[in-house]
Amino acid sequence: MKRIVNAFVAAAIGMGACAAHAQGVRITEWMYNEDELIEFTNLGATAVNFEDWTYDDIDRNPDPLLRVDLSAFGLVGSGESVILSEASADEFRTRWGLDATVKIIGGNEQNLGRSDEINIYDAAGNLVDRLTYGDNTIGGPRTQGTSGVPNSPSVVGANTVTQWVFSVSGVDGATTSTLGHVGSPGFTTLQPVPEPETYALMIAGLAMLGVAARRRAARA
């Protein structure tokens, strides 16, 4: 029993350390050209209000009025993915067969290029996440017609594009659009990360089980 409890405790601590950086809103997919898209996912345990949140590309524009306003996403629930698209929201839905529950802001004019950057800022202007990419400059996938996704949960939020890979149609929710491009906009296999307090309670509970087991063994 002691060994089992210790193993659970170690696993819980390990999961917390590994996933802690992935909490909150994160960039989880992108593609440039024609079916251009940027996907943001709320990997936190609670909903996030996107009012006055903004997006900017490699310009890193300090003036929020010159960034793309993301307020229309509204309240984004835990585990929910939302899409910023160059195409109109209706056209993007049609291309990818998405229903009205997937939140899309269309008409993005800060278009991505082959070598570019994705930046998302909260209402206070704080940088929430950044992904700098360029297959011809720093490596990683060239997402001209196939989207890029992280190859593991630990990559999310780390700004290491060389650890991102191509989407594969039929795998992890990826499909082919009417334009023949591959991606999984509005869907991710990444799971929200519990708040640190949740890990603490789980570890404390497991520790109490260990104490109880030792007491039973002492009385035997």
N, CA and C of each residue as an Amber inpcrd file, in Angstrom:
protein
   660
   0.8280000  -1.2010000   0.0000000   0.0000000   0.0000000   0.0000000
   0.8670000   1.2580000   0.0000000   1.9100000   1.2540000   0.8230000
   2.7870000   2.4220000   0.9150000   3.4220000   2.7180000  -0.4260000
   3.8740000   1.6390000  -1.1110000   4.5130000   1.8430000  -2.4040000
   3.5370000   2.4390000  -3.4140000   2.2880000   1.9780000  -3.3740000
   1.2830000   2.4730000  -4.3080000   0.9960000   3.9430000  -4.0600000
   0.8080000   4.3110000  -2.7830000   0.5480000   5.7030000  -2.4450000
   1.7040000   6.5920000  -2.8600000   2.9280000   6.1620000  -2.5530000
   4.1070000   6.9460000  -2.9280000   4.1910000   7.1300000  -4.4390000
   3.8150000   6.0900000  -5.1630000   3.8570000   6.1770000  -6.6210000
   2.8510000   7.1950000  -7.1310000   1.6370000   7.1860000  -6.5270000
   0.6260000   8.1630000  -6.9240000   1.0630000   9.5830000  -6.6010000
   1.6590000   9.7760000  -5.4400000   2.1400000  11.0910000  -5.0470000
   3.1940000  11.5870000  -6.0170000   4.1490000  10.7170000  -6.3440000
   5.2120000  11.0970000  -7.2770000   4.6310000  11.4430000  -8.6440000
   3.6390000  10.6630000  -9.0800000   3.0260000  10.9260000 -10.3800000
   2.2930000  12.2540000 -10.3780000   1.5830000  12.5290000  -9.2800000
   0.8490000  13.7960000  -9.1890000   1.7900000  14.9810000  -9.2200000
   2.8790000  14.8860000  -8.4720000   3.8770000  15.9650000  -8.4710000
   4.4720000  16.1320000  -9.8570000   4.7770000  15.0230000 -10.5060000
   5.3650000  15.0730000 -11.8410000   4.4320000  15.7060000 -12.8460000
   3.1330000  15.3480000 -12.7870000   2.1710000  15.9250000 -13.7050000
   2.0410000  17.4160000 -13.4790000   2.0390000  17.8250000 -12.2230000
   1.9240000  19.2480000 -11.9230000   3.0980000  20.0280000 -12.4450000
   4.3110000  19.4960000 -12.2750000   5.5080000  20.1920000 -12.7450000
   5.5470000  20.2560000 -14.2540000   5.1020000  19.1790000 -14.9110000
   5.1640000  19.1080000 -16.3670000   4.1400000  20.0300000 -17.0190000
   2.9400000  20.0960000 -16.4390000   1.8480000  20.7900000 -17.1030000
   1.6260000  22.2070000 -16.6170000   2.3210000  22.6220000 -15.5680000
   2.0350000  23.9270000 -14.9740000   2.1640000  25.0590000 -15.9770000
   3.1550000  24.9910000 -16.8680000   3.3800000  26.0790000 -17.8020000
   2.2790000  26.1720000 -18.8510000   1.4680000  25.1180000 -18.9980000
   0.4470000  25.0890000 -20.0290000  -0.8990000  25.6150000 -19.5470000
  -0.9740000  26.1050000 -18.3220000  -2.2260000  26.6400000 -17.8140000
  -2.5950000  27.9280000 -18.5360000  -3.9010000  28.2120000 -18.5710000
  -4.3690000  29.4490000 -19.1700000  -4.5540000  29.3400000 -20.6740000
  -4.7100000  30.4790000 -21.3340000  -4.9340000  30.5190000 -22.7750000
  -3.6170000  30.2940000 -23.5050000  -3.6410000  29.4050000 -24.4910000
  -2.4260000  29.0830000 -25.2400000  -2.7170000  28.9490000 -26.7360000
  -1.6980000  29.2060000 -27.5430000  -1.7590000  28.9680000 -28.9890000
  -1.6510000  27.4600000 -29.1820000  -2.6130000  26.8650000 -29.9020000
  -2.5950000  25.4120000 -30.0440000  -2.5890000  24.9270000 -31.5030000
  -2.7080000  25.8470000 -32.4650000  -2.6470000  25.4380000 -33.8790000
  -2.5170000  26.6810000 -34.7430000  -1.8430000  26.5230000 -35.8770000
  -1.7930000  27.6470000 -36.8250000  -1.5290000  27.1470000 -38.2340000
  -1.9680000  27.9350000 -39.2060000  -1.7160000  27.6840000 -40.6200000
  -1.7350000  29.0250000 -41.3450000  -0.8570000  29.2140000 -42.3180000
  -0.8870000  30.4430000 -43.1020000  -1.2750000  30.1330000 -44.5460000
  -1.7550000  31.1510000 -45.2500000  -2.0960000  31.0580000 -46.6610000
  -3.4570000  30.3860000 -46.8860000  -4.3330000  31.0370000 -47.6110000
  -5.6680000  30.5670000 -47.9960000  -6.5550000  30.1840000 -46.8030000
  -6.3360000  29.0140000 -46.2120000  -7.1360000  28.5900000 -45.0630000
  -6.5200000  29.0930000 -43.7510000  -5.8900000  30.2500000 -43.7960000
  -5.1450000  30.7550000 -42.6420000  -5.9750000  30.7260000 -41.3620000
  -5.3570000  30.2230000 -40.3060000  -6.0580000  30.1540000 -39.0230000
  -5.0670000  30.2220000 -37.8720000  -5.5600000  30.7530000 -36.7610000
  -4.8330000  30.7070000 -35.4980000  -5.8290000  30.2100000 -34.4530000
  -5.4520000  29.1750000 -33.7570000  -6.3380000  28.6150000 -32.7330000
  -5.7790000  28.9100000 -31.3490000  -6.6530000  29.4170000 -30.4800000
  -6.3260000  29.6230000 -29.0760000  -7.2020000  28.6930000 -28.2410000
  -6.6260000  28.0760000 -27.2180000  -7.3830000  27.1750000 -26.3570000
  -7.1970000  27.5700000 -24.9000000  -8.2860000  27.5720000 -24.1710000
  -8.2230000  27.8420000 -22.7370000  -7.8970000  26.5450000 -22.0060000
  -6.6530000  26.4100000 -21.5870000  -6.2090000  25.2070000 -20.8930000
  -6.2230000  25.3790000 -19.3790000  -6.8680000  26.4300000 -18.9280000
  -7.0280000  26.6330000 -17.4970000  -8.2750000  25.9360000 -16.9810000
  -8.4560000  25.9480000 -15.6820000  -9.5750000  25.2490000 -15.0530000
 -10.8490000  26.0820000 -15.0200000 -10.7560000  27.3800000 -15.3280000
 -11.9250000  28.2570000 -15.2810000 -12.0530000  29.0440000 -16.5880000
 -13.2530000  29.5530000 -16.8360000 -13.5090000  30.3190000 -18.0560000
 -12.7160000  31.6270000 -18.0620000 -12.4220000  32.1180000 -19.2620000
 -11.6670000  33.3690000 -19.4410000 -12.4970000  34.3310000 -20.2840000
 -12.6240000  35.5530000 -19.8240000 -13.3280000  36.5890000 -20.5680000
 -12.3380000  37.2730000 -21.5110000 -12.5930000  37.1930000 -22.8080000
 -11.6870000  37.7560000 -23.8080000 -11.9470000  39.2390000 -24.1000000
 -12.7730000  39.8890000 -23.3340000 -13.0180000  41.3070000 -23.5700000
 -11.7100000  42.0960000 -23.4710000 -11.4170000  42.8580000 -24.5190000
 -10.2190000  43.7010000 -24.6300000  -8.9260000  42.8920000 -24.7850000
  -9.0240000  41.5890000 -25.0250000  -7.8390000  40.8220000 -25.3880000
  -7.5020000  41.1440000 -26.8510000  -6.2270000  41.0200000 -27.2160000
  -5.8040000  41.3680000 -28.5650000  -4.7760000  40.3840000 -29.1210000
  -4.6620000  40.4350000 -30.4490000  -3.6620000  39.6210000 -31.1620000
  -2.7990000  40.5390000 -32.0150000  -1.5240000  40.1870000 -32.1510000
  -0.6360000  40.8850000 -33.0670000   0.3610000  39.8800000 -33.6270000
   0.8780000  40.1680000 -34.8070000   1.8660000  39.2660000 -35.4010000
   3.2780000  39.7060000 -35.0100000   4.2190000  39.5550000 -35.8950000
   5.6250000  39.7950000 -35.5650000   5.9140000  41.2640000 -35.2390000
   4.9830000  42.1700000 -35.5550000   5.1870000  43.5870000 -35.2480000
   5.2620000  43.8470000 -33.7390000   4.6110000  43.0030000 -32.9490000
   4.5620000  43.2010000 -31.4880000   4.1510000  44.6420000 -31.1850000
   3.1160000  45.1050000 -31.8510000   2.7230000  46.5100000 -31.7410000
   2.3430000  46.8700000 -30.3070000   2.9580000  47.8900000 -29.7430000
   2.6570000  48.2700000 -28.3640000   1.3060000  48.9650000 -28.2060000
   0.7300000  49.4340000 -29.3140000  -0.5450000  50.1370000 -29.2530000
  -1.6880000  49.1360000 -29.4270000  -2.4730000  48.8870000 -28.3770000
  -3.5550000  47.9040000 -28.4840000  -4.5870000  48.2500000 -29.5480000
  -4.7120000  49.5300000 -29.8850000  -5.6760000  49.9480000 -30.8980000
  -5.2550000  49.5040000 -32.2980000  -3.9840000  49.1620000 -32.4580000
  -3.4800000  48.7160000 -33.7610000  -3.3580000  47.1980000 -33.8340000
  -3.7340000  46.5260000 -32.7620000  -3.7730000  45.0590000 -32.7630000
  -5.1690000  44.5920000 -33.1600000  -5.3360000  43.2790000 -33.3110000
  -6.6470000  42.7050000 -33.6400000  -7.4150000  42.4680000 -32.3440000
  -8.6190000  43.0190000 -32.2790000  -9.4510000  42.8920000 -31.0840000
 -10.0900000  41.5010000 -31.0310000  -9.9340000  40.8200000 -29.9150000
 -10.4770000  39.4660000 -29.7410000 -11.6960000  39.4390000 -28.8170000
 -12.2410000  40.5940000 -28.5060000 -13.3570000  40.6780000 -27.5620000
 -14.5570000  39.8350000 -27.9800000 -14.7440000  39.6750000 -29.2960000
 -15.9200000  38.9450000 -29.7940000 -15.9350000  37.4810000 -29.3800000
 -14.8210000  36.9510000 -28.9300000 -14.8180000  35.5690000 -28.4270000
 -15.6370000  35.4620000 -27.1400000 -15.7480000  36.5690000 -26.4230000
 -16.5310000  36.5590000 -25.1930000 -15.9370000  35.6650000 -24.1290000
 -16.7990000  34.9330000 -23.4410000 -16.3690000  34.0410000 -22.3730000
 -15.9680000  32.6940000 -22.9810000 -14.7110000  32.3230000 -22.8060000
 -14.1840000  31.0770000 -23.3720000 -14.0170000  30.0760000 -22.2350000
 -14.7520000  28.9900000 -22.3150000 -14.7680000  28.0200000 -21.2380000
 -13.5020000  27.1980000 -21.1260000 -13.3430000  26.5200000 -20.0120000
 -12.2110000  25.6190000 -19.8080000 -12.2340000  24.5230000 -20.8630000
 -11.1170000  24.3710000 -21.5840000 -11.0130000  23.3650000 -22.6330000
 -11.5340000  23.8060000 -23.9850000 -12.0740000  25.0100000 -24.0790000
 -12.6560000  25.4880000 -25.3380000 -11.5870000  26.0770000 -26.2460000
 -11.7030000  25.7760000 -27.5460000 -10.8060000  26.3320000 -28.5600000
 -11.5630000  27.3350000 -29.4160000 -10.9110000  28.4560000 -29.7510000
 -11.5160000  29.4930000 -30.5870000 -10.5670000  29.7970000 -31.7460000
 -11.1300000  30.3560000 -32.8170000 -10.3750000  30.5150000 -34.0630000
 -10.3420000  31.9640000 -34.5370000  -9.1590000  32.4230000 -34.9150000
  -8.9800000  33.6870000 -35.6270000  -8.6370000  33.3280000 -37.0640000
  -9.4360000  33.8500000 -38.0210000  -9.2980000  33.4320000 -39.4150000
  -9.2000000  34.6280000 -40.3570000  -8.4920000  34.4260000 -41.4460000
  -8.4450000  35.4500000 -42.5000000  -9.7760000  35.4910000 -43.2460000
 -10.3520000  34.3250000 -43.5030000 -11.6570000  34.2510000 -44.1730000
 -12.7500000  34.7310000 -43.2200000 -13.9250000  35.0130000 -43.7510000
 -15.0490000  35.3680000 -42.8950000 -15.4190000  34.1520000 -42.0430000
 -16.0740000  34.3970000 -40.9250000 -16.4430000  33.2980000 -40.0370000
 -17.3280000  32.2880000 -40.7640000 -18.3000000  32.7550000 -41.5480000
 -19.2010000  31.8460000 -42.2580000 -18.4570000  31.0090000 -43.2800000
 -17.5690000  31.6440000 -44.0290000 -16.8030000  30.9080000 -45.0470000
 -15.8930000  29.8720000 -44.3920000 -15.2700000  30.2550000 -43.2940000
 -14.3810000  29.3250000 -42.6070000 -15.1640000  28.1190000 -42.0880000
 -16.3520000  28.3580000 -41.5320000 -17.1830000  27.2500000 -41.0440000
 -17.5170000  26.2830000 -42.1750000 -17.8690000  26.8540000 -43.3270000
 -18.2360000  26.0200000 -44.4770000 -17.0520000  25.1800000 -44.9430000
 -15.8880000  25.7970000 -45.0200000 -14.6990000  25.0740000 -45.4910000
 -14.3460000  23.8810000 -44.6030000 -14.5280000  24.0680000 -43.3020000
 -14.0930000  23.0390000 -42.3540000 -15.2430000  22.2490000 -41.7380000
 -16.4690000  22.5400000 -42.1370000 -17.6120000  21.7950000 -41.6230000
 -17.8390000  22.0120000 -40.1430000 -17.6130000  23.2390000 -39.6640000
 -17.7710000  23.5480000 -38.2400000 -19.1690000  24.0790000 -37.9580000
 -19.6940000  23.7460000 -36.7800000 -21.0130000  24.2560000 -36.4240000
 -20.8930000  25.5790000 -35.6680000 -22.0330000  26.1190000 -35.3130000
 -22.0770000  27.4630000 -34.7230000 -21.5080000  27.5250000 -33.3180000
 -21.2780000  26.3770000 -32.6930000 -20.7420000  26.3960000 -31.3270000
 -19.2630000  26.7700000 -31.2920000 -18.5630000  26.6110000 -32.4150000
 -17.1410000  26.9740000 -32.4770000 -17.0410000  28.4750000 -32.7320000
 -16.4290000  29.1930000 -31.8140000 -16.3260000  30.6480000 -31.9290000
 -15.2160000  31.0280000 -32.9080000 -15.5770000  31.8540000 -33.8780000
 -14.6310000  32.2670000 -34.9260000 -14.7020000  33.7800000 -35.0960000
 -13.5490000  34.4150000 -35.1320000 -13.4530000  35.8120000 -35.5540000
 -12.8120000  35.8050000 -36.9330000 -13.5580000  36.2310000 -37.9350000
 -13.0560000  36.2320000 -39.3030000 -12.5570000  37.6000000 -39.7310000
 -12.0090000  37.6410000 -40.9430000 -11.5600000  38.9050000 -41.5150000
 -10.2600000  39.4310000 -40.9500000  -9.4260000  38.5440000 -40.3860000
  -8.1430000  38.9890000 -39.8430000  -7.2610000  39.5550000 -40.9510000
  -6.8220000  40.7940000 -40.7970000  -5.9870000  41.4370000 -41.8100000
  -4.5100000  41.4450000 -41.4430000  -4.1830000  40.9850000 -40.2440000
  -2.7700000  40.8460000 -39.8820000  -2.3390000  39.4360000 -40.2770000
  -2.1890000  39.2790000 -41.5790000  -1.9690000  37.9470000 -42.1370000
  -0.6070000  37.3840000 -41.7900000  -0.5810000  36.0770000 -41.6440000
   0.6600000  35.3800000 -41.3430000   1.4300000  35.0960000 -42.6250000
   2.7500000  35.0160000 -42.4930000   3.6040000  34.6530000 -43.6100000
   4.3630000  33.3740000 -43.2950000   5.3010000  33.0500000 -44.1660000
   6.0820000  31.8230000 -43.9770000   6.9300000  31.8940000 -42.7170000
   7.4370000  33.0630000 -42.4230000   8.2250000  33.2900000 -41.2040000
   7.5840000  34.4500000 -40.4620000   6.9740000  34.1710000 -39.3210000
   6.1750000  35.1960000 -38.6550000   6.0700000  34.8680000 -37.1640000
   5.1380000  35.5450000 -36.5040000   4.9880000  35.3590000 -35.0670000
   3.5330000  35.5740000 -34.6750000   3.0870000  34.8280000 -33.6820000
   1.7330000  34.9440000 -33.1410000   1.8510000  35.4090000 -31.6970000
   1.1880000  36.5120000 -31.3730000   1.2110000  37.0410000 -30.0120000
  -0.2110000  37.2790000 -29.5390000  -0.5210000  36.8860000 -28.3190000
  -1.8330000  37.1570000 -27.7450000  -1.6400000  37.8730000 -26.4120000
  -2.4350000  38.9450000 -26.2330000  -2.3120000  39.7960000 -25.0480000
  -3.6400000  39.8260000 -24.2910000  -3.5650000  39.9040000 -22.9720000
  -4.7870000  40.0060000 -22.1800000  -5.2650000  41.4570000 -22.1200000
  -6.3480000  41.6940000 -21.3720000  -6.9580000  43.0190000 -21.3350000
  -6.0420000  44.0830000 -20.7500000  -5.0720000  43.6510000 -19.9310000
  -4.1280000  44.6070000 -19.3320000  -2.9010000  44.8200000 -20.2170000
  -2.8800000  44.1790000 -21.3800000  -1.7510000  44.3300000 -22.2910000
  -0.6020000  43.4020000 -22.0150000  -0.7910000  42.4320000 -21.1170000
   0.2750000  41.4720000 -20.8120000   0.3440000  40.3860000 -21.8830000
   1.5530000  40.0230000 -22.2820000   1.7270000  38.9340000 -23.2370000
   1.3160000  37.6240000 -22.5640000   0.3480000  36.9360000 -23.1540000
  -0.1570000  35.6750000 -22.6050000   0.5760000  34.4880000 -23.2200000
   0.7840000  34.5450000 -24.5370000   1.5140000  33.4660000 -25.2100000
   2.0960000  34.0010000 -26.5090000   3.1930000  33.3890000 -26.9370000
   3.8760000  33.7780000 -28.1710000   4.3810000  32.5320000 -28.8750000
   4.2420000  32.5170000 -30.2010000   4.8400000  31.4520000 -31.0110000
   5.5450000  32.0920000 -32.1900000   6.8620000  31.9950000 -32.2010000
   7.6830000  32.5110000 -33.2940000   8.0290000  31.3230000 -34.1910000
   7.7650000  31.4640000 -35.4910000   7.9790000  30.3140000 -36.3770000
   8.6320000  30.7380000 -37.6930000   9.0950000  29.7570000 -38.4360000
   9.7210000  29.9850000 -39.7340000  10.5460000  28.7720000 -40.1170000
  10.0040000  27.9290000 -40.9950000  10.7400000  26.7170000 -41.3810000
  12.0390000  27.0700000 -42.0910000  12.0720000  28.2570000 -42.7100000
  13.2600000  28.6770000 -43.4460000  14.2210000  29.5000000 -42.5980000
  13.8760000  29.7190000 -41.3380000  14.7430000  30.5100000 -40.4660000
  15.1380000  29.7720000 -39.1880000  14.1300000  29.2060000 -38.4980000
  14.4440000  28.5200000 -37.2350000  14.0070000  27.0680000 -37.2090000
  13.3650000  26.6120000 -38.2720000  12.9340000  25.2170000 -38.3250000
  11.4640000  25.0680000 -37.9780000  11.0230000  23.8290000 -37.8660000
   9.6180000  23.5550000 -37.6030000   8.8530000  23.3510000 -38.8960000
   7.5620000  23.0180000 -38.8010000   6.7710000  22.7290000 -40.0020000
   6.4750000  23.9730000 -40.8280000   6.3840000  23.7910000 -42.1320000
   5.9500000  24.8640000 -43.0180000   4.4410000  24.7030000 -43.2060000
   3.6770000  25.5480000 -42.5520000   2.2310000  25.3380000 -42.4830000
   1.4750000  26.0580000 -43.6070000   1.9320000  25.8600000 -44.8180000
   1.3190000  26.5500000 -45.9510000  -0.0360000  25.9370000 -46.3210000
  -0.1950000  24.6480000 -46.1250000  -1.4590000  23.9930000 -46.4550000
  -1.8310000  22.9280000 -45.4480000  -0.9720000  22.7320000 -44.4670000
  -1.2340000  21.7870000 -43.3870000  -0.8860000  22.4790000 -42.0800000
  -1.7840000  22.4350000 -41.1290000  -1.5630000  23.1950000 -39.8990000
  -0.4790000  22.5700000 -39.0340000   0.0650000  23.3930000 -38.1540000
   1.0390000  22.9310000 -37.1770000   0.3790000  22.7740000 -35.8210000
   0.7180000  21.6860000 -35.1250000   0.1900000  21.4220000 -33.7910000
   1.3440000  20.9610000 -32.8990000   1.2410000  21.1330000 -31.5910000
   2.3310000  20.7000000 -30.6940000   2.4450000  19.1860000 -30.6730000
   3.6840000  18.6840000 -30.5940000   3.8610000  17.2270000 -30.5920000
   3.6850000  16.6050000 -29.2130000   3.5130000  17.4360000 -28.1740000
   3.2170000  16.9360000 -26.8350000   2.6970000  18.0970000 -25.9920000
   1.9650000  17.8130000 -24.9120000   1.4500000  18.8980000 -24.0680000
   2.5350000  19.7960000 -23.5000000   3.7290000  19.2470000 -23.2700000
   4.8000000  20.0390000 -22.6600000   5.3140000  21.1420000 -23.5750000
   5.0050000  21.0550000 -24.8680000   5.4670000  22.0410000 -25.8410000
   4.6280000  23.3130000 -25.7800000   3.3780000  23.1840000 -25.3940000
   2.4420000  24.3060000 -25.4190000   2.8990000  25.4150000 -24.4680000
   2.9710000  26.6220000 -24.9920000   3.3710000  27.7690000 -24.1960000
   4.8640000  27.9720000 -24.0720000   5.6540000  27.0950000 -24.6870000
   7.1120000  27.1640000 -24.5310000   7.8050000  27.9310000 -25.6570000
   7.0690000  28.2900000 -26.7290000   7.6330000  28.9960000 -27.8850000
   8.8350000  28.2620000 -28.4770000   8.6600000  26.9700000 -28.6890000
   9.6910000  26.1510000 -29.3370000   9.0660000  25.4900000 -30.5630000
   9.0120000  26.2260000 -31.6710000   8.2860000  25.7600000 -32.8480000
   8.8970000  24.4970000 -33.4510000  10.1570000  24.2230000 -33.1740000
  10.7770000  23.0060000 -33.7000000  10.1700000  21.7500000 -33.0810000
   9.3960000  21.9190000 -32.0140000   8.7200000  20.7930000 -31.3810000
   7.2540000  20.6940000 -31.8220000   6.8950000  21.4310000 -32.8650000
   5.5550000  21.3400000 -33.4420000   5.6140000  20.4880000 -34.6960000
   4.5110000  19.8460000 -35.0300000   4.4690000  18.9160000 -36.1600000
   3.2420000  19.2060000 -37.0260000   3.1780000  18.5650000 -38.1980000
   2.0350000  18.7100000 -39.0850000   0.8200000  17.9440000 -38.5630000
  -0.3640000  18.5100000 -38.7740000  -1.5950000  17.7610000 -38.5570000
  -1.6740000  16.6410000 -39.5910000  -2.3180000  15.5460000 -39.2250000
  -2.5030000  14.4100000 -40.1320000  -3.9920000  14.1150000 -40.2130000
  -4.5580000  14.1730000 -41.4040000  -5.9840000  13.9580000 -41.5720000
  -6.4070000  12.6140000 -40.9930000  -7.4440000  12.6210000 -40.1650000
  -7.9250000  11.4050000 -39.5340000  -7.2980000  11.1130000 -38.1920000
  -6.3240000  11.9450000 -37.7900000  -5.6350000  11.7430000 -36.5110000
  -5.9170000  12.9360000 -35.5960000  -6.3120000  12.6650000 -34.3750000
  -6.5560000  13.7110000 -33.3690000  -7.5020000  14.7970000 -33.8720000
  -8.5510000  14.3830000 -34.5430000  -9.5800000  15.3250000 -34.9740000
  -9.2800000  16.0940000 -36.2430000  -8.1410000  15.8510000 -36.8700000
  -7.7880000  16.5870000 -38.0930000  -8.6030000  16.0830000 -39.2880000
  -9.0200000  17.0390000 -40.1330000  -9.7720000  16.7220000 -41.3420000
  -9.1930000  17.5120000 -42.5120000  -9.8060000  17.3490000 -43.6820000
  -9.3790000  18.0870000 -44.8740000 -10.4580000  19.0870000 -45.2500000
 -10.0780000  20.3370000 -45.4470000 -11.0430000  21.3800000 -45.7960000
 -11.4630000  21.2530000 -47.2490000 -12.4560000  22.0500000 -47.6400000
 -12.9160000  22.0260000 -49.0320000 -11.8440000  22.5400000 -49.9820000
 -10.8380000  23.2430000 -49.4500000  -9.7260000  23.7090000 -50.2750000
  -8.5840000  22.6980000 -50.3240000  -8.7720000  21.5650000 -49.6400000
  -7.7630000  20.5120000 -49.6620000  -6.6730000  20.6500000 -48.6170000
  -6.8900000  21.5040000 -47.6230000  -5.9040000  21.7140000 -46.5690000
  -6.2500000  20.8760000 -45.3400000  -5.2310000  20.5560000 -44.5640000
  -5.4180000  19.6470000 -43.4250000  -5.2370000  20.3950000 -42.1090000
  -6.1660000  20.1880000 -41.1830000  -6.0720000  20.8110000 -39.8640000
  -7.1930000  20.3370000 -38.9650000  -7.1790000  20.8280000 -37.7450000
  -8.2310000  20.4600000 -36.7800000  -8.7390000  21.6960000 -36.0390000
  -9.1010000  22.7580000 -36.7730000  -9.5300000  23.9880000 -36.1000000
 -10.7550000  23.7590000 -35.2150000 -10.6880000  24.2960000 -34.0090000
 -11.7910000  24.1470000 -33.0780000 -11.7470000  22.8760000 -32.2600000
 -10.7180000  22.0520000 -32.4880000 -10.6040000  20.7850000 -31.7550000
  -9.1610000  20.5720000 -31.3270000  -8.9800000  20.1320000 -30.0880000
  -7.6440000  19.7670000 -29.6140000  -7.7520000  18.6240000 -28.6240000
  -6.7400000  17.7830000 -28.5930000  -6.7130000  16.6850000 -27.6230000
  -6.1140000  17.1380000 -26.2940000  -5.5910000  18.3620000 -26.2480000
  -5.0120000  18.8790000 -25.0110000  -6.0970000  19.0690000 -23.9640000
  -5.7870000  18.7290000 -22.7360000  -6.7530000  18.8120000 -21.6540000
  -6.4330000  19.9710000 -20.7190000  -7.4620000  20.6220000 -20.1850000
  -7.2280000  21.7050000 -19.2170000  -6.4390000  21.2050000 -18.0220000
  -5.6180000  22.0750000 -17.4670000  -4.7830000  21.7280000 -16.3200000
  -5.4530000  22.2030000 -15.0400000  -5.6420000  21.3230000 -14.0460000
  -6.2300000  21.7670000 -12.7780000  -5.3820000  22.8420000 -12.1290000
  -6.0250000  23.6860000 -11.3300000  -5.2920000  24.7020000 -10.5930000
  -4.3350000  24.0410000  -9.6030000  -3.2410000  24.7330000  -9.2340000
  -2.2750000  24.1480000  -8.3000000  -2.9210000  23.6430000  -7.0110000
  -4.0050000  24.3280000  -6.5730000  -4.6610000  23.8910000  -5.3430000
  -5.2120000  22.4740000  -5.4800000  -5.6550000  22.1330000  -6.7080000
  -6.1960000  20.7990000  -6.9370000  -5.1260000  19.7480000  -6.7400000
  -3.9130000  20.0140000  -7.2580000  -2.8060000  19.0820000  -7.0550000
  -2.4760000  18.9570000  -5.5770000  -2.4890000  20.0910000  -4.8830000
  -2.1550000  20.0630000  -3.4610000  -3.1470000  19.2150000  -2.6810000
  -4.4390000  19.3700000  -2.9950000  -5.4490000  18.5830000  -2.3070000
  -5.3020000  17.1010000  -2.6290000  -4.9840000  16.7850000  -3.9010000
  -4.8290000  15.3880000  -4.2800000  -3.6410000  14.7610000  -3.5610000
  -2.5360000  15.4950000  -3.5070000  -1.3470000  14.9760000  -2.8440000
  -1.5980000  14.8120000  -1.3470000  -2.2840000  15.8020000  -0.7430000
  -2.5830000  15.7090000   0.6850000  -3.4630000  14.5010000   0.9780000
  -4.4450000  14.2750000   0.1050000  -5.3300000  13.1270000   0.2950000
  -4.5890000  11.8160000   0.2030000  -3.6970000  11.7150000  -0.7730000
  -2.9160000  10.4900000  -0.9300000  -1.9710000  10.2930000   0.2480000
  -1.4140000  11.3880000   0.7520000  -0.5320000  11.2910000   1.9060000
  -1.2970000  10.7660000   3.1240000  -2.5460000  11.2280000   3.2930000
  -3.3620000  10.7460000   4.4030000  -3.6530000   9.2580000   4.2780000
  -3.8470000   8.8000000   3.0470000  -4.0360000   7.3660000   2.8310000
  -2.7990000   6.5900000   3.2750000  -1.6200000   7.1680000   2.9810000
  -0.3800000   6.5170000   3.3830000  -0.2580000   6.4270000   4.8960000
  -0.6320000   7.5210000   5.5910000  -0.5830000   7.5230000   7.0590000
  -1.5200000   6.4690000   7.6220000  -2.7370000   6.4010000   7.0660000
  -3.7100000   5.4210000   7.5440000  -3.1940000   4.0020000   7.3410000
  -2.5550000   3.7750000   6.1850000  -2.0310000   2.4330000   5.8950000
  -0.9360000   2.0520000   6.8800000  -0.0790000   3.0300000   7.2250000
   1.0000000   2.7230000   8.1720000   0.4430000   2.4120000   9.5590000
  -0.6300000   3.1620000   9.9370000  -1.2310000   2.9030000  11.2540000
  -1.8420000   1.5190000  11.3150000  -2.5190000   1.1260000  10.2150000
  -3.1050000  -0.2210000  10.1930000  -2.0300000  -1.2820000  10.2800000
  -0.9160000  -1.0340000   9.5880000   0.1850000  -2.0110000   9.6210000
   0.7980000  -2.0970000  10.9970000   0.8850000  -0.9650000  11.7200000
   1.4630000  -0.9590000  13.0690000   0.5780000  -1.7150000  14.0580000
  -0.7480000  -1.6630000  13.8180000  -1.6600000  -2.3380000  14.7370000
  -1.7410000  -3.8420000  14.4500000  -1.3410000  -4.2380000  13.2720000
  -1.4750000  -5.6620000  12.8870000  -0.4860000  -6.5300000  13.6660000
